[in-house]
């Protein structure tokens, strides 16, 4: 018997679950090694992101937004349990996105916007695969929607709006509080810890408030989730583009972990998409998956190319 009605896929093979769960722990260790070598601010941003991810996931599960399949390391019990690696995934994705935008030299609002687009680029493909492998599940049984074609190939647009809110808020508040607290609090470890906590609290508040507001926009103004999602995406793109001219050149010292994390998520879930046969389901979904994969790989390849170019220029005789 299939786990959920309307989804013609059984449980994914164990290797799929094992890799999805434990590779992020390895990536977290690599991120922590780099963060410890770099600054206490990096450590607090990374760990604050992990804690934020776990708290927001627990909040979403409590609200009945979705349910998780069973992994080996779960926090909580029964239907309210949250896999530990999900919080880790939030932390390392947000941390490495910020490493990228910091190296680009983007200012406050464009940096937070581009952080959000980078994270969203991963999730647009990740959720499509995770949903079909029953890693987590949205219930369409009380609606007239087809669970494989509803909204974003079975994923509610509200889920992506949550990603937009979470990443943008955490990135923005962290940068704001870092500047405000830097000159008023000592020592550095207290600065960074306080920044992470305040950013986490404000971001959770932003997530909660927006989720309370969205239903009223739908009821009274007819602004549905697809409209909100596309509108927010447009704003994020505009913020990024307008701030692009003010950025500094791409640094030649982009750390390997800044592209290793997104590469893993892109390649693993795209690999599962084809290996497990989901590409046969819908040509448009396959096209979007490939486009999303190529976009993510290209975006993260550019700093590597710039790094090689910079090294080659250094070797040229003056």
C-alpha positions in Angstrom: 0.0 0.0 0.0 1.3 3.4 -0.9 2.1 5.8 2.0 -0.2 8.6 0.7 -3.2 8.6 -1.7 -2.6 10.2 -5.0 1.2 9.9 -4.9 2.3 6.8 -7.0 5.7 6.4 -5.3 6.6 4.1 -2.5 9.2 4.8 0.2 12.6 5.8 -1.2 15.6 3.4 -1.0 17.6 3.6 2.3 20.6 5.1 0.6 18.6 8.1 -0.3 17.5 8.7 3.3 21.0 8.0 4.6 22.7 10.5 2.3 20.1 13.1 2.7 20.4 12.9 6.5 24.1 12.4 7.2 25.9 14.4 4.5 24.6 17.7 6.0 26.2 16.8 9.3 29.5 16.4 7.6 29.0 19.7 5.8 28.1 21.3 9.2 31.4 20.2 10.6 33.3 21.7 7.6 31.3 24.9 8.0 32.2 25.0 11.7 35.9 24.5 11.0 35.9 27.4 8.5 33.8 29.6 10.8 36.0 28.9 13.8 39.1 29.9 11.7 37.3 33.0 10.4 35.5 34.7 13.2 33.2 34.3 16.2 30.6 36.1 14.2 30.6 33.3 11.6 30.2 30.7 14.3 27.2 32.5 15.9 25.5 33.1 12.5 25.9 29.4 11.6 24.8 28.0 14.9 22.0 30.6 15.2 20.8 29.5 11.8 20.7 25.9 12.9 18.7 26.8 16.0 16.4 29.0 14.1 15.8 26.2 11.6 14.8 23.8 14.3 12.5 26.2 16.0 10.7 27.3 12.9 10.3 23.7 11.7 8.8 22.8 15.1 6.5 25.8 14.8 5.4 24.7 11.3 4.8 21.1 12.4 2.8 22.3 15.4 0.6 24.4 13.0 0.0 21.4 10.8 1.8 22.8 7.7 3.3 19.4 6.9 4.6 16.2 8.5 8.0 14.5 8.4 9.0 11.0 7.5 11.2 9.1 9.9 14.9 9.7 10.1 17.4 8.3 12.6 18.0 11.5 14.5 14.6 13.1 15.3 13.7 15.8 17.9 10.3 15.5 19.5 7.9 12.7 19.4 5.4 11.1 17.1 3.8 13.4 14.5 5.5 16.5 15.9 9.1 15.2 15.5 11.5 17.2 13.4 14.6 15.6 11.8 17.8 17.2 13.2 19.4 17.4 9.8 16.6 19.8 8.6 17.7 22.4 11.1 21.3 21.8 10.1 20.3 22.2 6.5 18.8 25.6 7.2 21.9 26.7 9.1 24.5 25.7 6.4 22.4 26.9 3.5 22.0 30.4 5.1 25.6 30.5 6.2 27.1 29.7 2.9 24.7 32.0 1.1 26.0 34.8 3.3 29.6 33.8 2.7 28.9 34.3 -1.0 27.2 37.7 -0.7 29.8 39.0 1.8 32.5 38.2 -0.8 30.5 40.0 -3.4 30.5 43.1 -1.3 26.7 43.7 -1.6 25.1 46.3 0.7 22.5 45.5 3.3 19.2 45.0 1.4 20.7 43.6 -1.8 22.7 41.1 0.3 19.7 39.9 2.2 17.7 39.6 -1.1 20.4 37.6 -2.9 20.9 35.4 0.2 17.2 34.6 -0.1 17.3 33.9 -3.9 20.3 31.6 -3.4 18.5 29.6 -0.8 15.2 29.5 -2.8 17.1 28.2 -5.8 18.0 25.1 -3.8 14.6 24.6 -2.3 12.6 24.9 -5.5 14.1 21.5 -6.6 14.8 20.0 -3.2 11.1 20.0 -2.0 9.9 18.5 -5.3 12.1 15.4 -4.7 11.7 15.2 -0.9 7.9 15.3 -1.2 7.9 12.4 -3.7 10.3 10.3 -1.5 8.1 10.9 1.5 10.8 12.7 3.5 8.2 15.3 4.3 4.6 15.5 3.2 1.8 18.1 2.4 -1.7 16.8 2.7 -4.0 17.6 -0.2 -6.7 15.1 0.7 -9.2 17.7 1.8 -8.9 19.7 -1.4 -9.8 19.3 -5.1 -6.1 19.6 -6.1 -4.1 16.9 -7.7 -1.3 16.2 -5.1 1.3 15.9 -7.9 0.4 19.0 -9.9 -1.1 21.4 -7.3 0.7 24.7 -7.2 4.5 24.0 -7.5 4.4 20.4 -8.6 2.6 19.4 -5.4 4.4 21.9 -3.1 2.3 24.8 -1.7 3.6 28.2 -2.7 3.2 29.1 1.0 6.2 26.9 1.7 8.4 29.0 -0.5 7.0 32.2 0.9 8.2 30.8 4.3 11.7 30.3 2.8 11.6 33.9 1.5 10.6 35.2 4.9 13.0 33.1 6.9 16.2 33.7 4.9 15.6 37.4 4.2 14.7 38.1 7.9 17.6 36.3 9.4 20.1 37.8 6.9 18.8 41.3 7.3 18.4 41.3 11.1 21.8 39.8 11.6 23.5 42.4 9.5 21.6 45.2 11.2 22.2 44.0 14.8 25.9 43.4 14.0 26.3 47.1 13.2 24.2 48.3 16.1 25.8 46.1 18.8 29.4 46.4 17.6 30.0 49.7 19.3 28.0 49.1 22.4 28.7 45.6 23.7 32.0 43.9 24.6 33.6 41.3 24.3 33.2 39.9 20.7 31.6 36.6 21.9 28.9 38.5 23.7 28.3 40.7 20.6 27.9 37.7 18.4 25.8 35.7 20.7 23.4 38.6 21.3 23.3 39.4 17.6 22.3 35.8 16.8 19.6 35.6 19.5 18.1 39.0 18.6 18.1 38.0 14.9 16.5 34.7 15.7 13.8 36.2 17.8 13.0 39.0 15.3 12.9 36.5 12.4 10.6 34.1 14.2 8.3 37.1 15.0 8.4 38.1 11.3 7.5 34.6 10.2 4.7 34.3 12.7 3.2 37.8 11.8 3.4 37.3 8.1 1.6 33.9 8.4 -1.1 35.7 10.4 -1.4 38.4 7.7 -1.5 36.2 4.6 -5.0 34.8 5.1 -6.5 38.3 5.3 -4.8 39.3 2.0 -6.4 36.3 0.4 -9.9 36.9 1.9 -10.2 40.6 1.4 -7.9 41.4 -1.5 -7.8 38.2 -3.4 -4.0 38.0 -3.2 -3.3 34.3 -3.3 -0.1 32.5 -2.4 1.1 32.3 -6.0 0.7 36.1 -6.3 2.6 36.7 -3.0 5.4 34.3 -4.1 5.9 35.8 -7.5 5.6 39.4 -6.2 8.2 38.7 -3.5 10.5 37.1 -6.0 10.2 40.2 -8.2 11.1 42.5 -5.3 14.1 40.3 -4.4 15.4 40.4 -7.9 14.9 44.1 -8.1 16.8 44.6 -4.8 19.6 42.4 -6.0 20.0 44.0 -9.4 19.8 47.6 -8.1 22.5 46.8 -5.5 24.7 45.0 -8.0 26.4 48.1 -9.3 27.4 49.2 -5.8 29.1 45.9 -5.0 32.9 45.3 -4.9 34.6 42.8 -7.3 34.2 39.1 -6.5 36.9 38.2 -4.0 39.6 35.7 -5.1 39.3 34.1 -1.6 35.9 32.6 -1.8 36.1 29.5 0.5 35.4 26.1 -0.9 32.6 25.5 1.6 30.7 28.4 0.1 30.1 26.4 -3.1 30.4 22.9 -1.7 27.1 23.1 0.3 24.9 24.4 -2.5 26.6 22.0 -5.0 25.7 19.1 -2.7 22.0 20.0 -2.4 21.7 20.7 -6.1 23.4 17.6 -7.3 22.0 15.1 -4.7 18.4 16.1 -5.2 18.7 16.4 -9.0 20.4 13.0 -9.0 17.5 11.5 -7.0 15.1 13.1 -9.4 16.5 11.2 -12.3 17.6 8.0 -10.6 14.2 7.4 -8.9 12.4 8.1 -12.2 10.5 11.3 -11.3 11.5 12.8 -14.6 9.0 10.6 -16.3 6.1 12.2 -14.5 6.0 15.7 -16.0 8.1 17.2 -18.8 7.7 20.7 -17.4 8.8 19.6 -13.9 11.9 18.0 -15.5 12.7 21.2 -17.5 12.3 23.4 -14.4 14.5 21.0 -12.4 17.3 21.1 -15.0 17.0 24.9 -15.4 17.2 25.3 -11.6 20.2 23.0 -11.4 22.1 24.8 -14.1 21.3 28.2 -12.7 22.5 27.2 -9.2 25.7 25.6 -10.6 26.4 28.6 -12.8 25.9 31.1 -10.1 28.4 29.3 -7.8 30.8 28.6 -10.6 31.4 32.3 -11.3 33.5 33.0 -8.2 35.6 29.9 -8.9 36.3 31.2 -12.4 37.1 34.6 -11.1 39.4 33.0 -8.6 41.3 31.2 -11.3 41.5 34.3 -13.4 42.9 36.3 -10.5 45.5 33.7 -9.9 46.5 33.6 -13.6 46.8 37.4 -13.6 49.1 37.3 -10.6 51.4 34.9 -12.5 51.7 37.2 -15.6 54.9 39.3 -15.8 54.3 43.0 -15.1 
